[in-house]
Each structure stands twice: as structure tokens, then as C-alpha cells.
Amino acid sequence: MCSQAFVDMRKRNNKCADCGSIKKGASQYYCRECTNLKYKESGHLKQWLSRVKYRYNISEEEAIELYDKNNCEICQIEFSNDISQKQRCVDHDHKTDEVRGVLCRNCNSALGLFKDSALIMNKAIKYLNR
């Protein structure tokens, strides 16, 4: 009986608090569109754009283009604006500071741990395939 009550509760709370559309997951309060809108309205987007433009010496249009990417370019995981979820990281060449793309934190960290070396990564792939 308790499990049925839990299932019923999740069904009732299955809608976005703003627009009423069905959410993707039970733990989310807003749908993706409303979350993005709230993020843009809150000023966090301005902070992100400002930081990225300054750090990588790129135009606002280039920074917006990076922000508009919804998935990691390596693992294809979907980004979230929720700070506890998958966030977008700007990937860049550490020698030239040239921006390569947008990755999730895990993929960006992995490239850094492999020292951005294709040779080391290929050795790791061979090791995994043994």
C-alpha cells in the first residue's frame, strides 16, 4: 500500500511548476525550457558569458554559441543548468588557449588528466582493449 501511495504521489508531481508540461524526471521541479528561461533571467547566464569571453578572449556571439550546445561533444550527455548536475565546460588547448568545444566536466577532466595527448589516450585505449 505504501508503494502505491508513492507511485501516486510521483504521478501528481509530474508537471512543471511553471508551465504545467510533463517533466523529464521525478526529481526535477521545472521542465528544461522553464529551467533555461529561469537561468537566463537570473543573471547566471551573464556571469557565465562574461567569464568565458574574458578567459578565452572570444566574442559574445562565440560564447553564446558555446552555451547553446546542449550535449557534451564526446559522450553526448545532456547538460543541465542545475549546479549539482552535468555542467558545460569550455575545452581549450592549453598551449594556444584556442577553444575546441564544450564538454561535460568528466570528459574535460579526462582530457586534462591525459595531458591532452592523443598518444597517451591511444595507449589507454589499447590497454582497455586487452
Summary of the structure (lengths in Angstrom):
residues: 130
radius of gyration: 19.1
end to end distance: 49.9
largest distance: 61.6
contacts: 292
relative contact order: 0.08
helix: 48%
strand: 12%
